[in-house]
Amino acid sequence: MHLKILELEKNKVRMVLVRENHTFMNLLADEILRDPAVNVAKYVIEYQFSDPELLVTTDGSKDPITAIREACDRISRSCNELITQVGSA
């Protein structure tokens, strides 16, 4: 996955996730919003074939990049658990 940081502040980040689509972006935004320090987590795909832009803001108690990393870790753990369960079935 390739990222382009458009804006980075103490409690705000805007980034483009190259070649991602609604499937991953919905999951990521939903997981980021589970963090109580996050105020906003949303994405926009302006045109059908454009790369999505993610916006994350926090209440200042956590860096937005940290919130994104933690959300990605939780998604990864969930996927690994599912793979394990499917393998055991």
N, C-alpha and C positions, 0 to 999 in steps of 0.2 A: 504494500500500500504506500502510495506517495502522498505526502501532505505539503500544502503551501500555507504558511502562516501569513494572514493578511493583516492582522492586528493583534497585539498582545499587550495587555495591561495587567495590573495586580489582580483584578477580579473579573477580567473579560478577555476572551479570545475569540477570534474569527478565523476560521481556516477552511481550506478547500481540500476535500478528500478525493483525489483523482481516481476516476473510473469506478466509483461506488454508485450504488443505486438505492432506491427506496427501501429495499429489504434490509440491508445492513443499517442504513441511516435511521430507520424507525426503531430498530432494536437498540442502537447506540444511544439515541436521544432519550428513549424510555429508561434505559439503565442509568444514564447520567442523572436523570431527574429523581432517582431513588435516593440520591445523596442529599441529606438535609441542608448542607451548605450551599447547594446549587439553587439559584433563583430561576434561571432560564436555560433551557437546552432545546434548541430547535434547529432545523435545517431547512434550506431552500434549494430546490432545483429549478432554476429560472426557466430553462428550456428543456425540451425532451432529452436532448443528448448532451446537456452540459453537466459539469461536475458539481456535486452538491457542496454548498457552503454551510458549515456548522457554526453556530453561535452558542457560546456557553458563558454565563455570568454567575458569579458566586456572591455570597454575602460578605466576602473579604476574609473569612476565617480559613479559607482554603484556596490555593492556587487553582485556576480552572484547568490547567494542564494535568495537575494531580488528580482532579475529579475525573477527567477523561481516562487517564491511565487506570485508575481504580475500577471504573466501569468496564473497561476492556478486559481487565483481569477477571472480574466477576463473570463476564460473558464467556471467557475462555474456560474458566472452571466449570461452568454449566455445560458447555459443549463436551468437555472431557468426561464429566459424569454421565452424560447421555451415551457417549461412545462406550463407556464401561458397561452400562446397563444393557445396551444393545448386544454387546459382545457376550454378556452372561446369559442372554435369553436363548 
